[in-house]
Amino acid sequence: SHCKYWDAAYYIQATTRRDFEYEWCLNKKLGTKEACRTSCKEMGTGWDLAIIPTPRHNEEIVEKVNAFVSGVKSNDKFNLIWIGLEDPEKTSNFNWVDNHTPVGYFNYTSSTSVGKYGMMNKNTGSWTFKNSLTYTARGMCSRAMNCWDISTAVENGAVTFDNAARAYGTVATVTCNTGYTISGTSTLTCSAGLWDQNLPTCNCNSGNCQDTPQQQCTT
């Protein structure tokens, strides 16, 4: 039935594959959303409240949480887990706290409420929201284990990687097409799921630049 569908429905669109590692915030103790996020960040570079880009990642967290505390609890603070989803203006304009990962997957259900701060129900994997800055619950942190694929991100240039998996420590090298000069750094290193430098640009410096499908260089 329609109602039954919304008990376990989710929205999904194409999402770039990234791998994440997950850990508890506050050593598995209850805390506010901000206390949990602070605890995540104190774990080191790249750690923040949990980002969940796909159903597979959602299932991974559900399994991890229920391995520690299983069963439906009478008090919801023991059923709900802080995650890194936000809707600051309560306008359904959702974002992950890293401001990089697109919200390409959203676990809508009949119990999904309107609010600012995202939470997961550990029993169903569904997402909901709270408005309170004083509400306490356990929470989950995450860190990306590989970096975005930037192989086609530099117009009039090319990017190669010394590790195809783009794992921690991978070096990306940018080269420009004939007639173009690089502006910015030519090498970037993957660290905690993020490239350590801004992407450079390739600028035309002559009248015989090699055109690319993205842009025709003119003098």
PyMOL CGO cylinders between C-alpha atoms (Angstrom):
from pymol import cmd
from pymol.cgo import CYLINDER

trace = [
    CYLINDER, 0.00, 0.00, 0.00, 1.00, 3.65, -0.28, 0.3, 1, 1, 1, 1, 1, 1,
    CYLINDER, 1.00, 3.65, -0.28, 1.40, 3.97, 3.49, 0.3, 1, 1, 1, 1, 1, 1,
    CYLINDER, 1.40, 3.97, 3.49, 3.49, 0.81, 3.63, 0.3, 1, 1, 1, 1, 1, 1,
    CYLINDER, 3.49, 0.81, 3.63, 5.74, 2.19, 0.90, 0.3, 1, 1, 1, 1, 1, 1,
    CYLINDER, 5.74, 2.19, 0.90, 6.52, 5.27, 2.93, 0.3, 1, 1, 1, 1, 1, 1,
    CYLINDER, 6.52, 5.27, 2.93, 7.48, 3.15, 5.92, 0.3, 1, 1, 1, 1, 1, 1,
    CYLINDER, 7.48, 3.15, 5.92, 10.68, 2.17, 4.15, 0.3, 1, 1, 1, 1, 1, 1,
    CYLINDER, 10.68, 2.17, 4.15, 11.18, 4.39, 1.10, 0.3, 1, 1, 1, 1, 1, 1,
    CYLINDER, 11.18, 4.39, 1.10, 14.21, 6.35, 0.09, 0.3, 1, 1, 1, 1, 1, 1,
    CYLINDER, 14.21, 6.35, 0.09, 15.26, 8.74, -2.63, 0.3, 1, 1, 1, 1, 1, 1,
    CYLINDER, 15.26, 8.74, -2.63, 18.47, 8.12, -4.54, 0.3, 1, 1, 1, 1, 1, 1,
    CYLINDER, 18.47, 8.12, -4.54, 20.29, 9.59, -7.52, 0.3, 1, 1, 1, 1, 1, 1,
    CYLINDER, 20.29, 9.59, -7.52, 23.70, 8.94, -9.05, 0.3, 1, 1, 1, 1, 1, 1,
    CYLINDER, 23.70, 8.94, -9.05, 26.42, 9.53, -6.48, 0.3, 1, 1, 1, 1, 1, 1,
    CYLINDER, 26.42, 9.53, -6.48, 30.20, 9.48, -6.90, 0.3, 1, 1, 1, 1, 1, 1,
    CYLINDER, 30.20, 9.48, -6.90, 31.61, 6.41, -5.14, 0.3, 1, 1, 1, 1, 1, 1,
    CYLINDER, 31.61, 6.41, -5.14, 33.62, 7.20, -2.02, 0.3, 1, 1, 1, 1, 1, 1,
    CYLINDER, 33.62, 7.20, -2.02, 34.57, 4.98, 0.88, 0.3, 1, 1, 1, 1, 1, 1,
    CYLINDER, 34.57, 4.98, 0.88, 34.11, 6.13, 4.47, 0.3, 1, 1, 1, 1, 1, 1,
    CYLINDER, 34.11, 6.13, 4.47, 35.18, 4.83, 7.86, 0.3, 1, 1, 1, 1, 1, 1,
    CYLINDER, 35.18, 4.83, 7.86, 32.81, 5.25, 10.81, 0.3, 1, 1, 1, 1, 1, 1,
    CYLINDER, 32.81, 5.25, 10.81, 33.40, 5.61, 14.55, 0.3, 1, 1, 1, 1, 1, 1,
    CYLINDER, 33.40, 5.61, 14.55, 31.35, 6.65, 17.59, 0.3, 1, 1, 1, 1, 1, 1,
    CYLINDER, 31.35, 6.65, 17.59, 31.54, 10.17, 18.95, 0.3, 1, 1, 1, 1, 1, 1,
    CYLINDER, 31.54, 10.17, 18.95, 31.98, 10.84, 22.68, 0.3, 1, 1, 1, 1, 1, 1,
    CYLINDER, 31.98, 10.84, 22.68, 33.16, 7.27, 23.29, 0.3, 1, 1, 1, 1, 1, 1,
    CYLINDER, 33.16, 7.27, 23.29, 29.58, 5.97, 22.77, 0.3, 1, 1, 1, 1, 1, 1,
    CYLINDER, 29.58, 5.97, 22.77, 28.15, 8.31, 25.41, 0.3, 1, 1, 1, 1, 1, 1,
    CYLINDER, 28.15, 8.31, 25.41, 25.06, 10.52, 25.02, 0.3, 1, 1, 1, 1, 1, 1,
    CYLINDER, 25.06, 10.52, 25.02, 25.64, 14.12, 24.00, 0.3, 1, 1, 1, 1, 1, 1,
    CYLINDER, 25.64, 14.12, 24.00, 24.24, 17.10, 22.13, 0.3, 1, 1, 1, 1, 1, 1,
    CYLINDER, 24.24, 17.10, 22.13, 24.74, 17.44, 18.40, 0.3, 1, 1, 1, 1, 1, 1,
    CYLINDER, 24.74, 17.44, 18.40, 27.47, 20.06, 18.86, 0.3, 1, 1, 1, 1, 1, 1,
    CYLINDER, 27.47, 20.06, 18.86, 29.25, 18.05, 21.57, 0.3, 1, 1, 1, 1, 1, 1,
    CYLINDER, 29.25, 18.05, 21.57, 29.21, 15.02, 19.27, 0.3, 1, 1, 1, 1, 1, 1,
    CYLINDER, 29.21, 15.02, 19.27, 30.55, 17.02, 16.33, 0.3, 1, 1, 1, 1, 1, 1,
    CYLINDER, 30.55, 17.02, 16.33, 33.34, 18.51, 18.46, 0.3, 1, 1, 1, 1, 1, 1,
    CYLINDER, 33.34, 18.51, 18.46, 34.28, 15.00, 19.55, 0.3, 1, 1, 1, 1, 1, 1,
    CYLINDER, 34.28, 15.00, 19.55, 34.42, 13.89, 15.92, 0.3, 1, 1, 1, 1, 1, 1,
    CYLINDER, 34.42, 13.89, 15.92, 36.70, 16.75, 14.90, 0.3, 1, 1, 1, 1, 1, 1,
    CYLINDER, 36.70, 16.75, 14.90, 39.02, 16.00, 17.80, 0.3, 1, 1, 1, 1, 1, 1,
    CYLINDER, 39.02, 16.00, 17.80, 39.65, 12.57, 16.27, 0.3, 1, 1, 1, 1, 1, 1,
    CYLINDER, 39.65, 12.57, 16.27, 41.87, 14.17, 13.61, 0.3, 1, 1, 1, 1, 1, 1,
    CYLINDER, 41.87, 14.17, 13.61, 41.96, 15.61, 10.11, 0.3, 1, 1, 1, 1, 1, 1,
    CYLINDER, 41.96, 15.61, 10.11, 38.92, 14.82, 8.01, 0.3, 1, 1, 1, 1, 1, 1,
    CYLINDER, 38.92, 14.82, 8.01, 36.69, 13.54, 10.83, 0.3, 1, 1, 1, 1, 1, 1,
    CYLINDER, 36.69, 13.54, 10.83, 33.21, 15.06, 11.24, 0.3, 1, 1, 1, 1, 1, 1,
    CYLINDER, 33.21, 15.06, 11.24, 29.65, 13.95, 11.91, 0.3, 1, 1, 1, 1, 1, 1,
    CYLINDER, 29.65, 13.95, 11.91, 28.76, 10.93, 9.79, 0.3, 1, 1, 1, 1, 1, 1,
    CYLINDER, 28.76, 10.93, 9.79, 28.22, 11.40, 6.07, 0.3, 1, 1, 1, 1, 1, 1,
    CYLINDER, 28.22, 11.40, 6.07, 26.04, 8.74, 4.43, 0.3, 1, 1, 1, 1, 1, 1,
    CYLINDER, 26.04, 8.74, 4.43, 26.22, 9.00, 0.62, 0.3, 1, 1, 1, 1, 1, 1,
    CYLINDER, 26.22, 9.00, 0.62, 24.55, 5.68, -0.30, 0.3, 1, 1, 1, 1, 1, 1,
    CYLINDER, 24.55, 5.68, -0.30, 22.22, 2.98, 1.10, 0.3, 1, 1, 1, 1, 1, 1,
    CYLINDER, 22.22, 2.98, 1.10, 25.28, 0.75, 1.53, 0.3, 1, 1, 1, 1, 1, 1,
    CYLINDER, 25.28, 0.75, 1.53, 26.84, 3.26, 3.92, 0.3, 1, 1, 1, 1, 1, 1,
    CYLINDER, 26.84, 3.26, 3.92, 23.52, 3.59, 5.77, 0.3, 1, 1, 1, 1, 1, 1,
    CYLINDER, 23.52, 3.59, 5.77, 23.39, -0.18, 6.27, 0.3, 1, 1, 1, 1, 1, 1,
    CYLINDER, 23.39, -0.18, 6.27, 26.98, -0.17, 7.50, 0.3, 1, 1, 1, 1, 1, 1,
    CYLINDER, 26.98, -0.17, 7.50, 26.12, 2.31, 10.26, 0.3, 1, 1, 1, 1, 1, 1,
    CYLINDER, 26.12, 2.31, 10.26, 22.96, 0.42, 11.24, 0.3, 1, 1, 1, 1, 1, 1,
    CYLINDER, 22.96, 0.42, 11.24, 25.01, -2.76, 11.65, 0.3, 1, 1, 1, 1, 1, 1,
    CYLINDER, 25.01, -2.76, 11.65, 27.73, -1.00, 13.63, 0.3, 1, 1, 1, 1, 1, 1,
    CYLINDER, 27.73, -1.00, 13.63, 25.28, 0.68, 16.01, 0.3, 1, 1, 1, 1, 1, 1,
    CYLINDER, 25.28, 0.68, 16.01, 23.20, -2.43, 16.62, 0.3, 1, 1, 1, 1, 1, 1,
    CYLINDER, 23.20, -2.43, 16.62, 26.31, -4.48, 17.32, 0.3, 1, 1, 1, 1, 1, 1,
    CYLINDER, 26.31, -4.48, 17.32, 26.74, -2.23, 20.36, 0.3, 1, 1, 1, 1, 1, 1,
    CYLINDER, 26.74, -2.23, 20.36, 23.12, -1.60, 21.38, 0.3, 1, 1, 1, 1, 1, 1,
    CYLINDER, 23.12, -1.60, 21.38, 20.37, -3.70, 19.81, 0.3, 1, 1, 1, 1, 1, 1,
    CYLINDER, 20.37, -3.70, 19.81, 16.60, -3.67, 20.13, 0.3, 1, 1, 1, 1, 1, 1,
    CYLINDER, 16.60, -3.67, 20.13, 13.96, -0.95, 20.26, 0.3, 1, 1, 1, 1, 1, 1,
    CYLINDER, 13.96, -0.95, 20.26, 14.30, 1.19, 23.39, 0.3, 1, 1, 1, 1, 1, 1,
    CYLINDER, 14.30, 1.19, 23.39, 11.42, 2.91, 25.21, 0.3, 1, 1, 1, 1, 1, 1,
    CYLINDER, 11.42, 2.91, 25.21, 13.28, 6.25, 25.22, 0.3, 1, 1, 1, 1, 1, 1,
    CYLINDER, 13.28, 6.25, 25.22, 13.99, 7.54, 21.71, 0.3, 1, 1, 1, 1, 1, 1,
    CYLINDER, 13.99, 7.54, 21.71, 17.33, 9.05, 22.73, 0.3, 1, 1, 1, 1, 1, 1,
    CYLINDER, 17.33, 9.05, 22.73, 18.61, 5.47, 22.73, 0.3, 1, 1, 1, 1, 1, 1,
    CYLINDER, 18.61, 5.47, 22.73, 17.09, 4.73, 19.31, 0.3, 1, 1, 1, 1, 1, 1,
    CYLINDER, 17.09, 4.73, 19.31, 18.31, 7.86, 17.49, 0.3, 1, 1, 1, 1, 1, 1,
    CYLINDER, 18.31, 7.86, 17.49, 21.88, 8.57, 16.34, 0.3, 1, 1, 1, 1, 1, 1,
    CYLINDER, 21.88, 8.57, 16.34, 23.34, 11.96, 15.37, 0.3, 1, 1, 1, 1, 1, 1,
    CYLINDER, 23.34, 11.96, 15.37, 24.51, 12.10, 11.74, 0.3, 1, 1, 1, 1, 1, 1,
    CYLINDER, 24.51, 12.10, 11.74, 25.98, 14.91, 9.64, 0.3, 1, 1, 1, 1, 1, 1,
    CYLINDER, 25.98, 14.91, 9.64, 22.86, 15.88, 7.71, 0.3, 1, 1, 1, 1, 1, 1,
    CYLINDER, 22.86, 15.88, 7.71, 21.54, 19.43, 8.15, 0.3, 1, 1, 1, 1, 1, 1,
    CYLINDER, 21.54, 19.43, 8.15, 18.64, 21.59, 7.00, 0.3, 1, 1, 1, 1, 1, 1,
    CYLINDER, 18.64, 21.59, 7.00, 19.50, 24.91, 8.75, 0.3, 1, 1, 1, 1, 1, 1,
    CYLINDER, 19.50, 24.91, 8.75, 16.55, 26.88, 7.37, 0.3, 1, 1, 1, 1, 1, 1,
    CYLINDER, 16.55, 26.88, 7.37, 14.09, 23.95, 7.48, 0.3, 1, 1, 1, 1, 1, 1,
    CYLINDER, 14.09, 23.95, 7.48, 13.38, 24.41, 3.77, 0.3, 1, 1, 1, 1, 1, 1,
    CYLINDER, 13.38, 24.41, 3.77, 14.29, 20.86, 2.64, 0.3, 1, 1, 1, 1, 1, 1,
    CYLINDER, 14.29, 20.86, 2.64, 17.58, 22.27, 1.33, 0.3, 1, 1, 1, 1, 1, 1,
    CYLINDER, 17.58, 22.27, 1.33, 19.66, 19.48, 2.83, 0.3, 1, 1, 1, 1, 1, 1,
    CYLINDER, 19.66, 19.48, 2.83, 23.44, 19.37, 3.06, 0.3, 1, 1, 1, 1, 1, 1,
    CYLINDER, 23.44, 19.37, 3.06, 26.15, 17.26, 4.65, 0.3, 1, 1, 1, 1, 1, 1,
    CYLINDER, 26.15, 17.26, 4.65, 28.39, 19.00, 7.17, 0.3, 1, 1, 1, 1, 1, 1,
    CYLINDER, 28.39, 19.00, 7.17, 31.50, 18.70, 4.99, 0.3, 1, 1, 1, 1, 1, 1,
    CYLINDER, 31.50, 18.70, 4.99, 29.86, 20.95, 2.34, 0.3, 1, 1, 1, 1, 1, 1,
    CYLINDER, 29.86, 20.95, 2.34, 31.43, 18.74, -0.35, 0.3, 1, 1, 1, 1, 1, 1,
    CYLINDER, 31.43, 18.74, -0.35, 29.38, 15.56, -0.53, 0.3, 1, 1, 1, 1, 1, 1,
    CYLINDER, 29.38, 15.56, -0.53, 26.11, 15.94, -2.48, 0.3, 1, 1, 1, 1, 1, 1,
    CYLINDER, 26.11, 15.94, -2.48, 22.91, 14.69, -0.85, 0.3, 1, 1, 1, 1, 1, 1,
    CYLINDER, 22.91, 14.69, -0.85, 22.31, 12.13, -3.57, 0.3, 1, 1, 1, 1, 1, 1,
    CYLINDER, 22.31, 12.13, -3.57, 20.59, 9.68, -1.23, 0.3, 1, 1, 1, 1, 1, 1,
    CYLINDER, 20.59, 9.68, -1.23, 17.90, 10.51, 1.33, 0.3, 1, 1, 1, 1, 1, 1,
    CYLINDER, 17.90, 10.51, 1.33, 16.08, 7.96, 3.46, 0.3, 1, 1, 1, 1, 1, 1,
    CYLINDER, 16.08, 7.96, 3.46, 12.59, 9.51, 3.52, 0.3, 1, 1, 1, 1, 1, 1,
    CYLINDER, 12.59, 9.51, 3.52, 10.00, 7.62, 5.58, 0.3, 1, 1, 1, 1, 1, 1,
    CYLINDER, 10.00, 7.62, 5.58, 6.62, 8.34, 7.11, 0.3, 1, 1, 1, 1, 1, 1,
    CYLINDER, 6.62, 8.34, 7.11, 8.40, 9.36, 10.32, 0.3, 1, 1, 1, 1, 1, 1,
    CYLINDER, 8.40, 9.36, 10.32, 10.80, 11.84, 8.71, 0.3, 1, 1, 1, 1, 1, 1,
    CYLINDER, 10.80, 11.84, 8.71, 10.14, 15.14, 10.49, 0.3, 1, 1, 1, 1, 1, 1,
    CYLINDER, 10.14, 15.14, 10.49, 11.04, 18.75, 9.75, 0.3, 1, 1, 1, 1, 1, 1,
    CYLINDER, 11.04, 18.75, 9.75, 14.02, 20.12, 11.65, 0.3, 1, 1, 1, 1, 1, 1,
    CYLINDER, 14.02, 20.12, 11.65, 17.58, 21.40, 11.46, 0.3, 1, 1, 1, 1, 1, 1,
    CYLINDER, 17.58, 21.40, 11.46, 19.75, 18.55, 12.70, 0.3, 1, 1, 1, 1, 1, 1,
    CYLINDER, 19.75, 18.55, 12.70, 19.77, 15.09, 11.14, 0.3, 1, 1, 1, 1, 1, 1,
    CYLINDER, 19.77, 15.09, 11.14, 19.45, 11.81, 13.05, 0.3, 1, 1, 1, 1, 1, 1,
    CYLINDER, 19.45, 11.81, 13.05, 19.15, 8.14, 12.12, 0.3, 1, 1, 1, 1, 1, 1,
    CYLINDER, 19.15, 8.14, 12.12, 16.84, 5.61, 13.71, 0.3, 1, 1, 1, 1, 1, 1,
    CYLINDER, 16.84, 5.61, 13.71, 19.16, 2.70, 14.48, 0.3, 1, 1, 1, 1, 1, 1,
    CYLINDER, 19.16, 2.70, 14.48, 16.33, 0.17, 14.26, 0.3, 1, 1, 1, 1, 1, 1,
    CYLINDER, 16.33, 0.17, 14.26, 15.04, 1.07, 10.79, 0.3, 1, 1, 1, 1, 1, 1,
    CYLINDER, 15.04, 1.07, 10.79, 17.87, 3.08, 9.23, 0.3, 1, 1, 1, 1, 1, 1,
    CYLINDER, 17.87, 3.08, 9.23, 15.38, 5.89, 8.53, 0.3, 1, 1, 1, 1, 1, 1,
    CYLINDER, 15.38, 5.89, 8.53, 16.30, 9.54, 8.97, 0.3, 1, 1, 1, 1, 1, 1,
    CYLINDER, 16.30, 9.54, 8.97, 14.59, 12.25, 10.98, 0.3, 1, 1, 1, 1, 1, 1,
    CYLINDER, 14.59, 12.25, 10.98, 15.40, 15.70, 12.36, 0.3, 1, 1, 1, 1, 1, 1,
    CYLINDER, 15.40, 15.70, 12.36, 15.56, 17.57, 15.65, 0.3, 1, 1, 1, 1, 1, 1,
    CYLINDER, 15.56, 17.57, 15.65, 15.56, 21.30, 16.35, 0.3, 1, 1, 1, 1, 1, 1,
    CYLINDER, 15.56, 21.30, 16.35, 16.87, 21.18, 19.90, 0.3, 1, 1, 1, 1, 1, 1,
    CYLINDER, 16.87, 21.18, 19.90, 20.46, 22.13, 20.70, 0.3, 1, 1, 1, 1, 1, 1,
    CYLINDER, 20.46, 22.13, 20.70, 20.10, 20.41, 24.10, 0.3, 1, 1, 1, 1, 1, 1,
    CYLINDER, 20.10, 20.41, 24.10, 18.70, 17.05, 22.95, 0.3, 1, 1, 1, 1, 1, 1,
    CYLINDER, 18.70, 17.05, 22.95, 21.13, 14.25, 23.78, 0.3, 1, 1, 1, 1, 1, 1,
    CYLINDER, 21.13, 14.25, 23.78, 21.78, 10.98, 21.96, 0.3, 1, 1, 1, 1, 1, 1,
    CYLINDER, 21.78, 10.98, 21.96, 24.68, 8.90, 20.76, 0.3, 1, 1, 1, 1, 1, 1,
    CYLINDER, 24.68, 8.90, 20.76, 26.26, 9.84, 17.46, 0.3, 1, 1, 1, 1, 1, 1,
    CYLINDER, 26.26, 9.84, 17.46, 28.43, 8.60, 14.63, 0.3, 1, 1, 1, 1, 1, 1,
    CYLINDER, 28.43, 8.60, 14.63, 31.50, 10.20, 13.02, 0.3, 1, 1, 1, 1, 1, 1,
    CYLINDER, 31.50, 10.20, 13.02, 33.01, 9.55, 9.61, 0.3, 1, 1, 1, 1, 1, 1,
    CYLINDER, 33.01, 9.55, 9.61, 36.10, 10.24, 7.54, 0.3, 1, 1, 1, 1, 1, 1,
    CYLINDER, 36.10, 10.24, 7.54, 36.43, 9.74, 3.80, 0.3, 1, 1, 1, 1, 1, 1,
    CYLINDER, 36.43, 9.74, 3.80, 39.04, 7.17, 2.87, 0.3, 1, 1, 1, 1, 1, 1,
    CYLINDER, 39.04, 7.17, 2.87, 39.57, 8.34, -0.71, 0.3, 1, 1, 1, 1, 1, 1,
    CYLINDER, 39.57, 8.34, -0.71, 39.36, 11.63, -2.61, 0.3, 1, 1, 1, 1, 1, 1,
    CYLINDER, 39.36, 11.63, -2.61, 37.05, 12.88, -5.34, 0.3, 1, 1, 1, 1, 1, 1,
    CYLINDER, 37.05, 12.88, -5.34, 37.78, 11.85, -8.92, 0.3, 1, 1, 1, 1, 1, 1,
    CYLINDER, 37.78, 11.85, -8.92, 39.13, 15.07, -10.47, 0.3, 1, 1, 1, 1, 1, 1,
    CYLINDER, 39.13, 15.07, -10.47, 40.43, 13.39, -13.65, 0.3, 1, 1, 1, 1, 1, 1,
    CYLINDER, 40.43, 13.39, -13.65, 38.23, 15.58, -15.89, 0.3, 1, 1, 1, 1, 1, 1,
    CYLINDER, 38.23, 15.58, -15.89, 37.96, 18.61, -13.63, 0.3, 1, 1, 1, 1, 1, 1,
    CYLINDER, 37.96, 18.61, -13.63, 40.68, 20.79, -15.20, 0.3, 1, 1, 1, 1, 1, 1,
    CYLINDER, 40.68, 20.79, -15.20, 39.55, 22.47, -18.40, 0.3, 1, 1, 1, 1, 1, 1,
    CYLINDER, 39.55, 22.47, -18.40, 42.16, 22.34, -21.18, 0.3, 1, 1, 1, 1, 1, 1,
    CYLINDER, 42.16, 22.34, -21.18, 44.27, 19.97, -19.12, 0.3, 1, 1, 1, 1, 1, 1,
    CYLINDER, 44.27, 19.97, -19.12, 44.56, 16.42, -17.81, 0.3, 1, 1, 1, 1, 1, 1,
    CYLINDER, 44.56, 16.42, -17.81, 44.91, 14.90, -14.34, 0.3, 1, 1, 1, 1, 1, 1,
    CYLINDER, 44.91, 14.90, -14.34, 46.65, 11.62, -13.56, 0.3, 1, 1, 1, 1, 1, 1,
    CYLINDER, 46.65, 11.62, -13.56, 46.92, 9.73, -10.25, 0.3, 1, 1, 1, 1, 1, 1,
    CYLINDER, 46.92, 9.73, -10.25, 49.75, 7.59, -8.87, 0.3, 1, 1, 1, 1, 1, 1,
    CYLINDER, 49.75, 7.59, -8.87, 47.08, 5.44, -7.19, 0.3, 1, 1, 1, 1, 1, 1,
    CYLINDER, 47.08, 5.44, -7.19, 43.90, 4.68, -9.13, 0.3, 1, 1, 1, 1, 1, 1,
    CYLINDER, 43.90, 4.68, -9.13, 41.92, 4.21, -5.90, 0.3, 1, 1, 1, 1, 1, 1,
    CYLINDER, 41.92, 4.21, -5.90, 42.71, 7.83, -4.88, 0.3, 1, 1, 1, 1, 1, 1,
    CYLINDER, 42.71, 7.83, -4.88, 43.41, 6.63, -1.33, 0.3, 1, 1, 1, 1, 1, 1,
    CYLINDER, 43.41, 6.63, -1.33, 45.20, 8.58, 1.41, 0.3, 1, 1, 1, 1, 1, 1,
    CYLINDER, 45.20, 8.58, 1.41, 48.53, 9.87, 0.12, 0.3, 1, 1, 1, 1, 1, 1,
    CYLINDER, 48.53, 9.87, 0.12, 47.63, 9.66, -3.57, 0.3, 1, 1, 1, 1, 1, 1,
    CYLINDER, 47.63, 9.66, -3.57, 49.32, 12.36, -5.65, 0.3, 1, 1, 1, 1, 1, 1,
    CYLINDER, 49.32, 12.36, -5.65, 47.38, 13.92, -8.52, 0.3, 1, 1, 1, 1, 1, 1,
    CYLINDER, 47.38, 13.92, -8.52, 49.46, 15.54, -11.27, 0.3, 1, 1, 1, 1, 1, 1,
    CYLINDER, 49.46, 15.54, -11.27, 47.96, 18.19, -13.55, 0.3, 1, 1, 1, 1, 1, 1,
    CYLINDER, 47.96, 18.19, -13.55, 49.32, 18.88, -17.03, 0.3, 1, 1, 1, 1, 1, 1,
    CYLINDER, 49.32, 18.88, -17.03, 48.00, 21.43, -19.51, 0.3, 1, 1, 1, 1, 1, 1,
    CYLINDER, 48.00, 21.43, -19.51, 47.32, 20.99, -23.20, 0.3, 1, 1, 1, 1, 1, 1,
    CYLINDER, 47.32, 20.99, -23.20, 49.66, 22.39, -25.85, 0.3, 1, 1, 1, 1, 1, 1,
    CYLINDER, 49.66, 22.39, -25.85, 49.69, 26.18, -25.80, 0.3, 1, 1, 1, 1, 1, 1,
    CYLINDER, 49.69, 26.18, -25.80, 48.32, 26.44, -22.24, 0.3, 1, 1, 1, 1, 1, 1,
    CYLINDER, 48.32, 26.44, -22.24, 50.17, 27.42, -19.07, 0.3, 1, 1, 1, 1, 1, 1,
    CYLINDER, 50.17, 27.42, -19.07, 49.26, 26.17, -15.63, 0.3, 1, 1, 1, 1, 1, 1,
    CYLINDER, 49.26, 26.17, -15.63, 48.21, 28.68, -12.99, 0.3, 1, 1, 1, 1, 1, 1,
    CYLINDER, 48.21, 28.68, -12.99, 48.47, 27.22, -9.51, 0.3, 1, 1, 1, 1, 1, 1,
    CYLINDER, 48.47, 27.22, -9.51, 50.05, 24.05, -8.18, 0.3, 1, 1, 1, 1, 1, 1,
    CYLINDER, 50.05, 24.05, -8.18, 50.57, 21.12, -10.53, 0.3, 1, 1, 1, 1, 1, 1,
    CYLINDER, 50.57, 21.12, -10.53, 50.40, 18.45, -7.81, 0.3, 1, 1, 1, 1, 1, 1,
    CYLINDER, 50.40, 18.45, -7.81, 47.73, 17.76, -5.19, 0.3, 1, 1, 1, 1, 1, 1,
    CYLINDER, 47.73, 17.76, -5.19, 47.82, 15.16, -2.42, 0.3, 1, 1, 1, 1, 1, 1,
    CYLINDER, 47.82, 15.16, -2.42, 44.84, 13.25, -1.01, 0.3, 1, 1, 1, 1, 1, 1,
    CYLINDER, 44.84, 13.25, -1.01, 44.59, 13.68, 2.75, 0.3, 1, 1, 1, 1, 1, 1,
    CYLINDER, 44.59, 13.68, 2.75, 41.63, 12.41, 4.80, 0.3, 1, 1, 1, 1, 1, 1,
    CYLINDER, 41.63, 12.41, 4.80, 39.34, 12.40, 1.81, 0.3, 1, 1, 1, 1, 1, 1,
    CYLINDER, 39.34, 12.40, 1.81, 40.19, 15.90, 0.58, 0.3, 1, 1, 1, 1, 1, 1,
    CYLINDER, 40.19, 15.90, 0.58, 42.73, 17.22, -1.92, 0.3, 1, 1, 1, 1, 1, 1,
    CYLINDER, 42.73, 17.22, -1.92, 45.19, 19.45, -0.09, 0.3, 1, 1, 1, 1, 1, 1,
    CYLINDER, 45.19, 19.45, -0.09, 45.26, 22.22, -2.73, 0.3, 1, 1, 1, 1, 1, 1,
    CYLINDER, 45.26, 22.22, -2.73, 42.78, 24.05, -4.93, 0.3, 1, 1, 1, 1, 1, 1,
    CYLINDER, 42.78, 24.05, -4.93, 42.62, 22.88, -8.53, 0.3, 1, 1, 1, 1, 1, 1,
    CYLINDER, 42.62, 22.88, -8.53, 44.87, 24.88, -10.87, 0.3, 1, 1, 1, 1, 1, 1,
    CYLINDER, 44.87, 24.88, -10.87, 43.68, 26.34, -14.17, 0.3, 1, 1, 1, 1, 1, 1,
    CYLINDER, 43.68, 26.34, -14.17, 45.14, 26.02, -17.66, 0.3, 1, 1, 1, 1, 1, 1,
    CYLINDER, 45.14, 26.02, -17.66, 45.28, 29.35, -19.47, 0.3, 1, 1, 1, 1, 1, 1,
    CYLINDER, 45.28, 29.35, -19.47, 45.93, 29.97, -23.17, 0.3, 1, 1, 1, 1, 1, 1,
    CYLINDER, 45.93, 29.97, -23.17, 49.28, 31.68, -23.73, 0.3, 1, 1, 1, 1, 1, 1,
    CYLINDER, 49.28, 31.68, -23.73, 49.59, 31.61, -27.51, 0.3, 1, 1, 1, 1, 1, 1,
    CYLINDER, 49.59, 31.61, -27.51, 47.63, 31.77, -30.71, 0.3, 1, 1, 1, 1, 1, 1,
    CYLINDER, 47.63, 31.77, -30.71, 47.80, 28.04, -31.41, 0.3, 1, 1, 1, 1, 1, 1,
    CYLINDER, 47.80, 28.04, -31.41, 46.21, 26.50, -28.31, 0.3, 1, 1, 1, 1, 1, 1,
    CYLINDER, 46.21, 26.50, -28.31, 44.88, 22.99, -28.64, 0.3, 1, 1, 1, 1, 1, 1,
    CYLINDER, 44.88, 22.99, -28.64, 41.10, 23.26, -28.35, 0.3, 1, 1, 1, 1, 1, 1,
    CYLINDER, 41.10, 23.26, -28.35, 39.19, 20.93, -26.04, 0.3, 1, 1, 1, 1, 1, 1,
    CYLINDER, 39.19, 20.93, -26.04, 35.50, 19.98, -26.03, 0.3, 1, 1, 1, 1, 1, 1,
    CYLINDER, 35.50, 19.98, -26.03, 34.98, 22.10, -22.92, 0.3, 1, 1, 1, 1, 1, 1,
    CYLINDER, 34.98, 22.10, -22.92, 36.34, 25.38, -24.26, 0.3, 1, 1, 1, 1, 1, 1,
    CYLINDER, 36.34, 25.38, -24.26, 37.82, 26.94, -27.38, 0.3, 1, 1, 1, 1, 1, 1,
    CYLINDER, 37.82, 26.94, -27.38, 40.74, 29.15, -26.53, 0.3, 1, 1, 1, 1, 1, 1,
    CYLINDER, 40.74, 29.15, -26.53, 41.00, 32.41, -28.46, 0.3, 1, 1, 1, 1, 1, 1,
    CYLINDER, 41.00, 32.41, -28.46, 43.67, 35.05, -28.51, 0.3, 1, 1, 1, 1, 1, 1,
]
cmd.load_cgo(trace, "trace")
